[in-house]
Amino acid sequence: MILVIGGRSKIGSALIENLVERGEPVRALSRAHESPRPFPAGVESVVGDLGDVESLNAAMVGVKKVFLLCGPTPDEVAFNKNAIDAAAAHGIELLVRSSILGADGESPATFVRDHGMCDEYLRSAGLGFAIVRPNMFMQNIPENTMPSIEESGNFYTNTGNARISMVDTRDVAAAAAVLLTEPGHHGEEVDVTGPEAFGYDDVAVKLSAAMGRPVAHVAVPDDAVRSALAGFGLGDWMVEGLVGLFRDYRQSGTDGYAAQVTDTVSRCTGRDPRSLDGLLAEVQPAGASR
């Protein structure tokens, strides 16, 4: 039995489908307030929360492997520790954790730092583990960037000229499925990226082609993005986390850590990673010229 924590996330949902296709028995943990939409047939659903240790212990009964994904939260480090401790107590043979590219416990960027601290805790926990470290998700472009485009065609970021090897969440899930189900991956830590690195000026070119109208990226200071994100009703912690992550990308430059391209997807799956152009073609009817 494989327990998927974070099964309502994009990665978690795709992972569950992948595991079911492989014939693996799956148990999915979701919080009480999350979508009531059923998981795929044959998937056992349990209610729990990373902040509720008793629910984690109950969810891990009879489980051999765990996939752990915790969404961004001020309690991310504590929540991950809860799950890792529960896995160790139950003798879980393998825990695969979803981290972030460049994870570093000393980073000034909140998300990168918190993931680095969680990764280090997992390494020292005394149980079998593997770590997937995806770069920024391509899905952020149709879901967040496209809706932010003004009537003028402009959208704004504080990434400067940073290049980012964005990755499709479905490819992250495919890589995680291999680590969970195929032998020889204990202790492995893999960076998962898309097929190319590009900046947001390049994103604007791709969006122009996909949407059938001119789109332009405008680089702005951190404070401008901070104000815009606050206007969307995001809390202070999330706003600062996002601003800090994009600042970190900007400071890494055109050839920094965020621009690295790895062969993880092709090596794990035997096929090329999905491209942003391909993803935009999938969503194009919803984002076409209006």
N, C-alpha and C positions, 0 to 999 in steps of 0.2 A: 504493500500500500504506500502510495506517495501522497503526502499532505502538501497542498498548495496554499500558502498563506499570501493573500493579495490576489485572489482569484478573480476579483472584479476589475482589476487593473487591465490595461491593454496587454501588457506582457503576460500577466497571469491568465487572462482569458484565452489568448492564443496558445499558451503553454498547455492548458487543460485540453484544448482540442487536439494538440499534437500528441499528448500522452494517451488520450483515448484512442486515437488512430493507431498508436503503437500497441494497443491492447493492455495498457497498464491500468491497474486499479487505482482510482484517484479519489481522494477526499479533499474537498475545498472548504476552507474556513472563510467566512464572511461576517461582517458586523451586522447587528440587528437592523440598523437603519439603512443598509445598502439595498440596492435594487432587488426586488423580489423575483426578477427574471430568472427562470430555472437554468441550472447548469446543464450541459449535454447529458443525454441519457446514460445512465450507469454511474454517474458521478455522485458520490455521497456528499451531501451538504451538511455542514455543522456551523452553528453560530458561535462566534468567539471574538476576542479582541486582544491585540498585542499588549494592552494595558491590564488585561485580566489573566493573571497567571493560572488560575484554576481552569479557565476555559482552554488555555493552551495545553495544560496537562491532559485534560479530557480529550482534546483533539488528537493528541499524539499516541493514544493507546492503540496498539496494533500497527503502528506506522514504522516503516523501515527507512524512508527517505523523506526529506522536507525541502520544499522550495520556499524561500523567505524573501518577500518583497514588502517593504514598508514605505508608504507614501511619505512625502515631505511633511514633517511635523516638528515642533520644538522638542518633542519627546522621542525623536527618532533613535537616539543612542540607547536610551533606557528601554524602549520597546524592542529593539533588536536584541539587547542583552536578555530580556525576558524570554524570547523565543529560543535563543541559543542555549541558555541555561536549561530550559525545559527539554530541549533536544538532547543535551548531554545527560540529563537525569534519566531520560527514557532509553538511553543507549541507541539513539538513532545512528545508523551506519553511515549516512551521508546527508549533509545539509548544504544546499546550493543557495548562495545569497546573491541577490541583485544589488549591485553597488553602482558606482559611477566612474567614468573614465577619469583618470588622474587622481583618484581617491588618495587623500593625504591628511593625516591627523593634525598636521601643522598648518594647513592651508588657511588663508584669511577668508576664503569663500565658505560660507556656512554649509552648503550642501556637500561640497567636496571634503571639508573637514569632518563632518559628522559621519559620512560614509567611510572615510579613512579610519576613524576611531572604531567603527563597527567591524570593519575588516580585521583590524588588529585584534579585537576581542575574540572574533571567531577563530583566528589562527591559534590563539592561546587556550581555546576552550577544551581541547583534548578529545575532539570528535572528528570523524571524517568530514571534509568540507571541500567545496570548490566555490569559486567566485566568478561571476560574470560582471564585467564593468562596461556597460554601454555608454556611448557618447549621447549627445543630445538627440531626442527623438524627432524624426522627420515629421511625425504627425502633428508636432507643434506648428508647422507651417500652415496646413489647411485649417487647423482648429483654432489657432490663436493669431497668427500673422494675417491670414486672409481676412478675417472679420475686422481687423484693425485698420485696413486700408481705407483711407479717406476718399471722398468723392473726387478729389484732385488726383488720386492715384498714388499718393505718398503713404508710406508707413515708416515707423521710427524705431531705432534700437540704439543701445549704447555699446554695441559690439565693435565699433570702429571697423578696421579692415581685417579683423580676425577671420581665419578660415576654420570651418568646423566640419568634421566628417560625420554628418548626421546619419543616424541609423534607423531603419524601420523597426518598430517594436515587434513585428512578427518574426524578424530575423533574430532578434534577441531571444525570443521564446524558443525558436528552433535550436539555437545554440545551447540554451539551458536544458532542453529536452535531451540532447546528446549527453551532456554532463551527468544528467540524472539517470539515464537508462543504459548507457553503454559503458563497458569496463575501461579501466585505465585512466580515470580522470580525477581520482582523489588527490587533493592538494593542488589542483590546477587552478590558475587564475588567468582569465582571458579577457582581453580588451575587445569589445565588439563595436565595429564601426560600419558605416556605409562604404560604397565603392570609390568615393571621391570626397575631397575637402573643398568647400566653397565658402565664400563670404556672403553677406546679406545683399550686396550689390548683385551677385550672381543669382541669389534667390529672386530678386526683383525681375531679372531677365527671364527666369523660368516661369514666374507668375504671369508676366506679360504674355508669354506664349500660351500658357494654359488658359488664361482668362480672356484673351482676345482684346486686351486694352492695355495702354501703357501703365506700368507700375514702377515706382521708384523708391529706393531705400534712402532714407535721410539719417545720417549719423548725428546723434544728439548726446549731450552730457548725461551723466548718471542722474542728476537731479530731475531732469525732464522726464526720464523713464520712471523714476520714483513717483513723481506726481501723477503720471498717467496711470500707473498700476494701482495707486491708492484710490484713484477715481473709479476703478472697477470694483471697489469694495473688498479688495484683498487686505488681510490683516498686516500689521506692521512687520511681523516676523517673515511672512511669505514675500512681501515686497522687498525687504532687505536681502532675503536669500536670492531672489531672482536678479536684482540689481548687482549683487556681489558676484553671482555666477557669470553674468555677461561681462562684468568688469574683468573677471579672471580670464575669460576667453580673449577679451581685447588685449590684455597685457601679455597674453601668450603669443600674440602676433600672427603672422601669416603662416609660420612653420612651427608653432608651439605644440603643446601636448594635444590640444583640441583638434589639430589638423592631421594627426597621424591617421594612417589608413592601415588596417590590419587584414589578414586573410582568415580571420576566425570563422566567418560565416561560410566561406567556400570550403574551408578545411573541415568544418563540422558537418555541413549539409551536402557538399558535393555540387553546389550551384552558386552562381554569383549572387551577391547581396542585392536587395532591391534598391532602386534609385529614386531620387526625389522626383525626377521627370515621370517615372512610372506611377508613383503615388498620386501626383497631381493629375495624371490622365484618368486615374480611377475616380477622383472627386470632381473632375472638371465640370460635369453637368450642373453641380451645385454652385460652382464658383465661376461659371462662364460670364461673359460680358453682360452687364445689365444697364 
